[in-house]
Amino acid sequence: MKSTTINRFKKMIKPYKKTIILVTLMALFIDLCELIKPFLLERVMDKYLPEKLYIYENISITTIAIIYIILVIVGNIVDYINRIITSNMGEKVVYNLRNDLYRYIGKSNVSFHDKTPSGKLFVRVTSDTEDVYSLFSEVITTLPKDIIIIIGLIIMMIYISIKLSALNILIIPLLLIVTIVITNMMKKIYEKSKEARTVLNTFLAESIYGIKLIKIFNRQKEKQEECETYTKNHRDSSKNLGLLYGLLPALIEIIENIGISIIVIFCVNKWLGINLDVGVIYLFITYFKKIFNPIDRIIENVETVQDSMSSIDKIYEILEHDEYLEDDKSGIDLKEVKGKIEFKHVWFAYEKENWILKDVSFTINPGESIALVGKTGSGKTTITNLINRFYKIQKGEILLDGININDINLKSLRKNIGTILQDPFIFAKSIKDNIKLYSDISDERVEEAVKLASATDFINSLNNGLDEIASERGNSYSAGQKQLIAFARIFAQNPSIFILDEATANIDTTTEELIQKSVDKISAEKTSIFLAHRLSTIVNVDKII
């Protein structure tokens, strides 16, 4: 296991050291109960039953039975509490991990999302964190208990008979060799299976999002074949796992029975001078059999440990990359934005020196409306992305009211810029929530924004009006209706700068005329940038670039 993985695991368990110590102490008590119970039965078999005694050394057989029952009940109660504690600990770990991951996703820049498929992020937040939960709720519950019981059983076996113990300890190297060989084979399969699962989940997320396009072009068959390829790869990468997973316990059971056979043969024939009572032989065999149960559990947990450690690495490979995080704490907090935007000799490329903008300079004065016109790929949307500081420019500077936007607090900058995209995103919440977008805007202001966006008739036609719950991604509404909600959202937020990226492309002519009046009114007062191909959208602007 890599040192980085171990360090990441240590970092994860650091807040839970006291809990782990408590769990270990409880495991010690449970193991003590497990060691005492067979000893009580041995006493009954060797001291009470042969002479048909009820009392031996002032202790009745009823007392032994009561002690045995108490050990069973108390041991199981402590084990139950132990499992609850570790389960809660696992839930807390997963809770923190998922929140950390989502926080990272929210704070990461657009470049990170350009490079990282959404399906991969879904896997990290869901499947990978579930793997970590299994580590805390299953392995940490049993591992201390199993290690302690193995040590305790070996000590008890040596105490009963050093010679028998020595004979059976010879089996341990065989057990270790079998375990190490098979677990190493399983580890390689786990890694391949994990990669195949990530690819499959990424494909599924993409396909579900793009289901309409798939149907439009009748590509269901081709996508189905692609899905079968990915699922086959996932199956093939995991199919040998079942063989190994079933082979290992079988080999352990064979080794266990070889050991028991050795005990019986040597005890019956009294070889090496071994002469034990029946109860002691029973006790030794019981302890010997019990030692294989924790070994078997530890081996079974190898899958969980390997899967979890692989998931921990994948999770922290995201969380440890600070270079993708946006700094929204520092910078100048804008008090009053006039809306003057200046591009001074701006050079920008998404990758290396494949320049999208080359030495671009222009000025938009406060309250001025401009239109960016050009062929596809000429850099119109890139300019609006740079104003929002989604990307950093390589050369030059961009100023807002004379301040370099890199020196402005990111939240303050974007709070003053309202952007409407051609295909706006609608959350699966009420229309009102989609307009407010988690801000403390009053209901009155929402209604005013709806009127300003000419969305009143559309919203009134819904069964629950503003309280109508949208379906996922707003699929229950037409493209034009989603655009009306987006306009209402921006009008309600009332930013200092408006950016409309083909925002009226999906709206019918009548509605566009109504919205255009609102847009003209706003653009007369605030700095506005329009990206459009339709002349009707830009006919009233002050300047065309």
N, C-alpha and C positions, 0 to 999 in steps of 0.2 A: 504494500500500500504506500502511495507516495506521501512524502512528508507534508506537502501542501494540503493534501486531503486530511491528514491527521490534525494539522493545525486548524483547519477550518472546522473540523468536528469539535476540537477543544474550545474554540471560540463559541460554538453553538451551545455547548453544555455548561459553559462557565456560570451563567446565571442560575443553574439548577444543581450546583454542587451539594448543597445541604439536603435537597430532596433525594439525590442519588445516594448519599450517605445513609439517610433514613431507610431507603429501599433496601440497601445492602444489609443493614442491621436486622430488618424484618426478615430478609431472606435467610440470614443466619439462624434466626429463631425457628423458621419453618424447617430448615435442614436438620436442626437439632431434634425436632419432633420426629422427622423421618428416620433418624438414626436410633431413637429410643424405641419406637414401636416394634421393630423386629426383635430387639433385645428382650422386651417383655414377653413376646410369644416364645422365645427360646427358653426363658425361665419356666414358663408353664409346661412346655414339652419335656424338659429335662428334670425338673424338680417336683412338679405337681402330678403330672399324668402317670409317670411310671409307678409311683406308690399310691396313686389315687388319693392324694392329700388335698384338703381344702385350705389348710393354713400351713405355711412354711416360713420359719424364722419370723413368726408373729405377723406375717402379712398374708391375708386371705386372697384366694383367687378372685373373689368379687372386687377387692380393692384394685388388683391389677387390671381387671376388666374396666373398672371406672376410670382409672388413670389412662388406659388406652383410649377410651371414648373421649375423655377430656382433651387428650393430645390431638385426636382426629378433628374434633370440633374447633378448638382454639387455633390449631394449625391452619385449617381451612378459612377461618375468619380472618386471620392475619394475612393469608395469601390473597383473599378477596380485597381487603383494604389496600394491600400492596399493589394489586392490579389497577384499582381505582386511581391511586396516586400516580402511577406511571402513565395511565391512560390520560389523565388530566395534564400531566407534564407534556405528553406528546401533542395534545390539543393546543397547548400554549405555544409550543415550538412551531407548529404548523401555522397557527394564528399569526405569530410574529413574522414568519417567513413570507407568508402570502401578502401581508401588509407591506413588508419591506420590498417585495417584488413589484407590487402594484404601485407603491410610492416611486420606485425607480422608473417604472414604465411611464408614470405621469410626469416625472421630472426629467426624463431623458430627452435629448434633442431629436429633431426630425431626421437627422442623419442616421441615428441609431435605428429608427423605425424603417428607414429606407433599406437598411442592410439586414434587418431581422424580420423574418416572416412571422405574421401574427400567430400562425399555428404553433410555431416553436415556443412563443411566449405562453400560449394556452397550456402547453405541456409542462412548462416550468412552474406555472402557478397552480396547476391542478395535479397532474400525475406525479411529478417529481416531489412535490411537497407531501403527497400521500405516502410515497416511499419512505420519506424521512419520518413520518408519523409511525410507520410500522417499526422502524428502528427503535424509537423511544417507547412505544407502547408494548412491543413484544420482546425485543432483544434485551433492552435494559431491564425489563422485568425479570427475565429468566437467567441472564448471563451471570450476575453475581451469585445467584442461588445455585446455579449449576456448577460453577467453579468451586464454591465452598463445599457443596455436597460431594463432589468428586474427591477433594482432599480429605474430607471427613471419612468417607467410605474406605479409602485406601488405608488411613490410620487404623480404623476398626478392623479391617481384614488382617493387617500386620499384627495387631494385638491378639487376634484369635489364633492365627497360625502363620508364622513367618515363612515356613516352607511352602504352604499352599499359595500364599501371596506371591512368593518368588516365582513359582511355576506359572501363575496367571499373568504376572507382570510381563513375562516373556511375550505374551500376546499383544501387548500395547504397541510395540514398534510396528507390527504388522498392521494394526488398526490405523496408526498414524500415517504409514506409507500409503495405504488405500485412500485415506481421507485427503491427504495432500494432493495426490495425483488427480483424483476426481474433482476436487474443488478448484484446482487450477484450470482444468478443462471447462468447468462450469463458468468460471470467471470470464474466459474468452467469449463464451457463448452469450453471457449477459451483456457484455459491451456491444456486441453486434446486434443483439435483440433490442437494446436501448436505442441505438442509432436508427434501426428500422422503424421502431415505434414513433420516433420523432418525425421521420419523413412521412409516415402514414398520417399522423395527426395534422401535419402541415397541409398535406394534400386534401384531407377532409374539410378543414376549415376553409381553404380556398374554394373548394368545390361548392360548399354550402352557400358561401357568399356570392358565388358566381352562377347559382343555379338558373337564374333567368336567362343569362347569356347562353348557357348550355342548352336550354330548351329552345331558345330562339333559333339557334343554328343546328338543332337536332343532333347534338353530340352526346346524348345520353349513353349510347352504346360504347363510344370511344372512351368516355370517362369511366364507364363501368369496367372496361378492360384495363384501364390504367389503375383503377382501384384494386382490381384483382391482382395486378402485378405487384402493387405495394403490399397488399395483405399476404400474398404468397411469399414475398421477401421476408416479411415479419414472421410468418409461420416457419419458413425454412430456417431462419436464424435462431428459432427457439425450439425446433422439433427434437433435437438431440438432448435438449435439457430434460425432458420428461424421462428419457432413457436413463440418463445419469442420476436424476433425482430418485428414480425408483431402484436403481442398482445399488446405490450407496447404503440405504437401510437394510437391503437384503444381505449385502456382504457383512454388515455389522452384526446382523442376527446370526449369520453363520459363525462368525468369530466368537460371538457370545456363547453359542451352544457348544463350540469346541472347548471353551473354557469350563463350562459346566460339566462336560464329559470328563475332562481331566480331573476335576474336583471329585466326582463320583468314583472314578476308577482308583485314584490314589487313596481315597478314604475307605472304600470297600476292601481293597487289598492290603491296606495299612502299609503302603510303600513309604519309604523314607522315614519310617517310624511314626507316621501320622495316625493317631488314634483319638478320634473325636466322638463325642456323644451325638446322637441323632439331632437334638435341638441345635447344637453348635454347628453341625453340618448345614442344617436348614438356614441358620443365621448367616453363615458364610456365603452360601449360594444366594440368599436374598440380597446381601450387600453387593455380591458380585454382579447380580442382575441389575440392581439399582444403579450401578456405576455406568451401565450402558445407556440408560434413559437420558441422563443429562448430556452424555457425549452425543447421543442421537439428536437431541434438541439443538445442541451447539452446531452440529453439522447442518441441520435443517435451516438454522438461522444464517448460515453462510450466504444463502441466496438473498435473504433480506439485507444483510450487512453489505454485500457487494452492490446490490441494487441501490441501496440507500446512499452509500459512499459515492457511487457514480452520479446519483441525483444531486448530492451535496456539491460535488465539483461543478456540475452544470449550472446549479443555482448561483454559486459564488462566482462563476465565470462571468455572470451578468452583473452581480452586485458589486464586484471589485473593480469594475471599469468606470472610474470616476470621470474619465475624459468625455463621456457621453452625457453627463449631467449638466443641466442648465442652472446657472447661478441666478436664483430669483430673490436673493437676500440683499446683496450689495447693490450699489449704484444710486444714482440721483432719483429721488422721488418727485415726479412731475406734479406741480401744484396747479398750474393753469397752462393748457396747451393751446397755442394760437393756430398751429397746423402748418407751419412752414417746413417743407421737406426739400433737402438738397442732396443730390448725388454729385460727388466730386471725384472724377477720374476713377470710377469704380470698375474693378476687374473681378470677375467671379467665374469659378468652374466647380461643377459638382465633383469631378474627378480629375486629379492631377492638373494638367494645363489644357484640358479640353474646354476652352473658354466659351461661356455662354454670353457673358457681357464683356466687352472690351473697351476700356477707357470711356465709360458712359458718364456723362455729366448733364444735369438738368436741374431746374428749380421749380418747385410748386409753391406759390405764395399762399399765405393764410386765406382761407375761404375760397380759394380758386378751385375750379373743377377742370380736370384734364382727362383725356382719353388716351390709352395706350393701344396703338393699332399696329398690327404686323402679322406676318404669316406664322403658322404653327411652328413652335420651336425657336422663335425669334427672341424670347426672353421676357415676355409680358408678365406671365405668372411668376417668373423668377424675381422680378422687381418687387412684386407685392410680398413674396416670401422673405426677401431681404429687408423690407421695411418692417415686417413683423419679427425680424431677427431669428428666423427659423434656421438660417445658415449664416456663417461668418464669411465676409468677403476677404479675398486674398490681397487686394491692393485698393487704395483710395479710402474714402470715408463717406458715410451717410449721416446727415445731420437732421435733427428734429428741433426746430426753434433754435438753431445754432449749436445744439449739443450733439456730440457724437452718440449715436444710439447705443454703442457699446458701453458708454458710461452711464446709461439710464437704467434704473431698476426694471427688470424684465416684466414683472407684473404691472408696474406703472405704465410701461410702454404699451403693452398689449391691451390694457384696460382702456386706453384712449384710441385704439384702432379697432374699428368694426369691419369684419370681412364677410361678405356673402359669396359663397362658392356656387358654381353651376349646379352641383349635386350636393345640397346641404344634408347634414347628418341629423336624423331625428331619433331621440332616445325612446325606449319603450316605457314612457311615462306619460302623464297627462299633457295636453296642449299647453296648459298654464305653466307646468314645470319646464317644458321645453323652451318656453319664452323667457321665463325668469332665469333659467339655467343656474340654479343654486344661489342666486343673488337675493338681496332683501328688497326687491322691487315691489311696490304696492300693487294691489289688484286693480286700482283705478288707472295706474300707469300702464298696466298690461292691456286694459281695455282700450286706452287711447292709442297704444301701439298697434293693436289689432285694426282699429279704424284707419290709422295712418297707412297700414299695409294693405288696405282694401280687402281684409280677410274676414270681415264681419259676417257676410252672407254664408261663406264656407263654414265657419265655426258654428253659426246658428243652425246649420243643417245637420250637425252632429247630434246624436241622442243626448249626450251629456255636455254639449258645448265645450267650454274651456277645460272641463274636467274629464273629457273623453281621453281614454288611454290609447296611445298609439301602439301599433304592433312593432315587432322588431324592425329596426332601421326605417320605421315609418312606411312599411310596405303596404299598409292599408290605405294610403293616400297616393294621389297622382303626383307626378313630378312637379306640376304647377302648384298643387296644394302645399307640398313640402316647401316650395320656394316662398309661398306666402307666410308660412310659419317662420321661416328664416328671416324674412323682412321684418316681421313683427318683433322677432327676437332682437334684431339690431336696433330697431327704433326704440324699443324699451330700454336697451342698455345706453342709448344716446351717447356714443363715443364722439371724440373730437374730429376724428378722421374716418371717412367712409371709403371702403374698397369694394367694388362690385365686379366680380369675375364672371362675365357672361351671365349675370344674375337673373336676367329676364328672358333667357333663351327658352325656358320651358313653360312660359306663361302665355295664355292666349292674348290676342291683340287688345280686347276690351279691358281685361284686367291690367295689362301692361300700361295702357293709357292712364288708368287710375293710379297705379303705383308710380308712374313716371311723374305725375304731378307732385306726389309726396317726395320723390327723389329730387326733383327740381327745387322744391322748397328747402329741403335739407342741404343740397349742394350749394344753394345760394348763401347759406350761412356757415357751412363747414367745408373744410378741405375734402375733396372727393376725387377718387381715382376710378375710372371705368375701363374695364377690359371688355371689348365688344367687337363683333363683326357687323352687327346690325346698325345701320345708320340712325335709326330712330332713337337708339339709346344714347348716342353721342352728339346729336344735333345741337344740343343746347350748351355743350361744354365750352369753357373759356379757351382751352388749348388742346391741340392734338399732337401727340408725340408718336 
